[in-house]
Amino acid sequence: MTQPRYDVTAIGNAIVDILARAEDDFLAANGMTKGQMQLVFSAEEADALYAKMGPGQEVSGGSAANTIAGLAALGSACGFVGQVADDQLGQVFAHDVRAAGIRYDTASRPGAPTTGRCLIFVSPDGQRTMNTFLGASHYLPAEALDRDLIADSAYLYLEGYLWDPEEPRAAMRVAIDVARAAGRKVAFTLSAEFVIDRHRAAFHELIDAGLIDLLFANDAELMSLAETDDLEAAIAMLAPKVATLVVTLGPDGAMAIVGGERTTVPAERVDAVVDTTGAGDLFAAGFLHGQVTGRSIGDSLRLGAICAAECIGHMGPRPVADLKALVG
């Protein structure tokens, strides 16, 4: 097995986030559940909701893409695979990813649907309510995979959100085979409870087959996967099946279980919660950076907590502060 040139390559939704502030009564009036993500199934519906948004900002997003952006900001060598359309938002996404120093070679897809977008309404308390039109991102074929890049990366990082559509799901299965054949590690993030509800059996199949080395979840997602309301029972079920289980606990910090040994860290102090969009994604970035640079589990968790705190302190899911300086 050769030394990889890249630290992490991710496969995920390639979407552009559009963020605006909104009061709770606006969310209720438009049928949204505060703090949750719901899918928008047509470009027309997305356009209608966009027309109701107040002044906002556009920034390239997508869960795994946010993680890779955080890793690149920390100094890791990264790649990304994700599908955009040949349109203006697709150009914005590609520019943002490449400008961060991330290798991104996925060809744009001509024609409809358009590049995916996520309309994010940020409440006064920092909670984000997301409305996602996935668009072109759900048409990523296995043929678009850069197999050499995947085989040349220490970790393959996969986003649960992208498990829904058939084409990307098949592509990710191929990517897992490529990574494991090259002796690389596979990390997987469960993404959301509604994703788990639809694909619980498939996720258990991956885990039981030993195809996942590092599993990321928050406490609610882990309990959903285990079909229990007891976090300790969920940990007992899943921790023995993966080499590393990382569980985020919101304001209570995070933990990792490796070989039956549990390590915990508190959450970093935040002066003001501005926007929680991407906090979990940036936590994963910090943890993975710690692992690829040979740090301990405790140090890796600390890096994750620092990166998540930076993300929470401003609008948008991508880092704006110097993460290298923050983590030391």
KANORRA-V843847 format. One line per field, one symbol per residue. phi: phi as a letter, one per 40 degrees, with the letter a starting at -180 (. if undefined). psi: psi as a letter, one per 30 degrees, with the letter a starting at -180 (. if undefined). burial: I if it has 24 or more other ideal C-beta (glycine too) atoms within 12 Angstrom, else O. Layout:
BEGIN
phi = ???
psi = ???
burial = ???
END
This chain:
BEGIN
phi = .ccccbcabbbacbbbcbbacacccccccbgbcdgbbbcbcacccccccdccccdabbacbgdccccccccccchccbbabacbccacccccccccccccgccabcccccgcccdcabcbbbcdcgcbbbbbbcfcccbccccccccccccbbcbbbbbddccccccccccccccdccccccgccbbbbcgaccccdcbdcccccccccgcbcbbbacccccccccfabbcccccccbdccbcbbbbcbgccgaabbbfgcbbbbccccbcaccacdgccccccccccccccbgcccccccccccccccccccacgcbcbcccdcccg
psi = klkkfkekklkakjlkkjklkklefeeefggkjkflklkkgleeeeeeeeffkakakkkkbkeeeeeeeeeeffgkkllkkkklliaeeeeeeeeeeefggkkjgkklklalllklljjkjjlfgfkkkkjkjfbffghjlfffkjeeeefgkekkkkkeegfeleeeeeeeeeeeeeeefggllkkkkfelefeeefgeeeeeeeeffgfkejkklleeeeeeefhlgjeeeeeeefefflekkkkkgbfgbllkjjhfkkklklkkkkekjejgkgeeefeeeeeeeeefgglleeeeeeeeeeeeeeefglklfkkfljeeeef.
burial = OOOIOIIIIIIIIIIIIIIIIIOOOOIOOIOIOIIOIIIIOOIOOIOOIIOOIOOIIIIIIIIIIIIIIIIIIIIIIIIIIIIIIOIOIIOIIIOIIOOIOIIIOIOIIOOOIIIIIIIIIIIOOIIIIIIIIIIIIIIIIIOIIIIOIIIIIIIIIIIIIIIIIOIIIOIIIIIIOIIIOIOIIIIIIIIIIIIIOOIIOIIIOIIOOOIIIIIIIIIIIIIIIIOOOOIOOIIOIIIOIIIIIIIIIIOOIIIIIIOOOOIOIOIIOOOOIIIIIIIIIIIIIIIIIIIIOOOOIIOIIIIIIIIIIIIIIIIIIIIIOOIOOIIO
END
